[in-house]
Amino acid sequence: MRNVSDIIEQYLKSMLIESTEGIVEIQRNDLADRFSCVPSQINYVISTRFTLEKGYIVESKRGGGGYVRIQRVDLPAHHVLHTHLHHSIGDEISQSAAEGLIYQLQEGGFLNKKEAAIMKAAVSRDTIALKLPYRDQVRARLLKAMLIALLAK
């Protein structure tokens, strides 16, 4: 059974898909009323599941007329993906940034669920048992190598 956070996330994603501009503007309180939860639950979903690493830009204005605006940032076309990945990853990358990039690639349809799970396991700090900054450097090299192998035409 899915929890309220999952349901809110799916609702917002479906709103983004239906939006002609790829932007959704919501009222925190209205959404909380719709799902019978507190506004902080909405904040939690937005702050953890709609991050820049996962391909979203979030703007927020608090107060009586406040809103939350969520915009999907699409990955570049396949022919410029290698350049985008090289700049995104760089010479080192943290686990959370790597997982965010993997999530974004899966959401964009470049990776399937199993490929994404394997990649997350490979870049985990538990798998790369080195001290920083070596761990982030090895993670970047592994991530680049896996993505080049998976995304090469």
N, C-alpha and C positions, 0 to 999 in steps of 0.2 A: 504494500500500500504506500502511495506517495504521500509525503508530508506537505504541509502548507507552503513551505518555501519552494518546493519543486513545482507545485501548482501555480504559484505566483510567477515563477520564472517562465514556465511554459506559456502562461497567459500573455506576459509581456513580449515574449518572442513571437507569438502568433500575431500580436498587434503590430510588431515591427514588419513582419512578412506582409501583412495586409496593407501597410502604409505605402502610398505611392512614392513618398519622399524618403523612406527608410528612417523616419524619425517618429518617435512617440513622445507625447507630452502628457503627463498624468499629474493628478493631485494625490499626494500621499494619503491624505485622510479618506478620499473617495475610494481608493484602492483598498485601504484597510477595512472600510465598511463593507465593501464587496466581498472580501474574503473572511470577514469576522475575525480580524486580528488587530493587533496594535500597530500604529505607524512605525514603531521601531522594527517590527518584523519586515516591513517593506524596505526600510533602510538597510537592514541586514542583507536581504536578497539582492538589492541593487549594488551594494558595496562589495559583495563577495562574488556575484555571478555576472555582473555587467562591468567588468574592468577593462582598461585599455589593453592589457595583455590578452584578454579574451576577445578583443575586437570591438569594443564599445567605447563611445565617448558619453560621459554623463555630466549634465549640467544641473545644478540644483539652486533653487531660490526658496528661501524659507519665509514664513510669515503668512498672513491671511490670504493673499493672492499667490502664494508660493506654488511652485511646480517642480517636477523632475522631468528633464528632457533626456531621452536615451536615443543615441544614434549609432547605427551599425556602421563600422568601418570595414569595408570589403578589402580582401587581399588583392594585390595587384594581379593582372592577368598572368597565366602560366609562363609566358615567355620572359617575363621580368621577375618571376618568383625567385630565381636563384640569387639575383642581385639583392632583392628585398631581404631574403633570409641571411645572406652574408652580412648585411648592415644590421639586421635585427639581432643576430647572434654575436657578432664580433669575435674577439679573441677569448672572451670568457662570458659565462652566463649563469645566473643563479638558478636554483631548482624551480622557484616559483615562476620566473620569467620563461624558463624552458617549458614548463607545464602549460603556461598560458599560451605560448606559441603553438604547442601541440594541439591544444584545445581549439585555437583559432583555425588551424589547418583542418582539423576534423570537422568543425562547423562549416567550413568552406567547401567541404566535400573532397579535399585533397588526400585525406587519410580516412580509412575506415576505423571502426571502433577497436578492432583487435590490433591494428597497426599502432594506433594511438596508445593503447594499454602497454604494448611491448616497449614503445619508446619511453613512456613515463617510467617504467620499471628500470630501463637501462640508464636513465639520467638521474635516478634517485640518489640522494646522499648516502643511503644505506648500501647501494651498489658500488658507488665510487667512494670507497673508504679512504679518502685522502684529506689532508688538511687544506684549508683555504690558503692561498688562491689557486692551488693546483687542481683542486676538485672542480672549480668553475671553469678552468682552462680545459681540462679533460672533458667535462660535460659539453663544452662548446664544440670541441673536435668531434666527439661522438655524435652529437646532434646534427652537425653539418654533414657528416658522412652518411648517417642514416637517411636524412632528407634527400640528399643527392641521389642515393641509391633508389629510394622509393619514388621520387618525383621525376627522375630522368625519363626522357621519352625514348 
